[in-house]
Amino acid sequence: MTDTMTLFDAPPTHASTAVVEFFDPPMCCPTGLCGPTLDQTLLDVNEMILALQAEGLTVARYQMTGQPQAFLSNPDVMRLVREQQMAVLPITVVHGQVVKVSAYPSLAEIKSILTGALA
């Protein structure tokens, strides 16, 4: 009998229980989907989060102004913010590892990273 690993088997490497974490730049609201015009990138990120959650993955999204402790509790994220300031945001973390900075990944990129993490 062969054991198979699922996306849910790989534990995070720091205190968070989220599989995918987004450390966002400051925005007017938690999703950035507010104001008179909507940013297509933020709409895409919101759809990606919903798609990942629909697959049973735990996704967390943090803003420095609203959840500073999430930033402070991740040494890799804080190191990047200290070195590059706000220009480094957003930062995407998968299973505790920084996988993308300064831009949001696509859903295909996240799925590729999750699949690669299991190989």
ABEGO torsion letter per residue (X at the ends): XBBBBBAAABBBABABABABBBBBBBBABAAGBBEABBBAAAAAAAAAAAAAAAAGBBBBBBBAAABAAAAAABAAAAAAAAAAEAAAOBBBBBGGBBABBGBBBBAAAAAAAAAAAAX
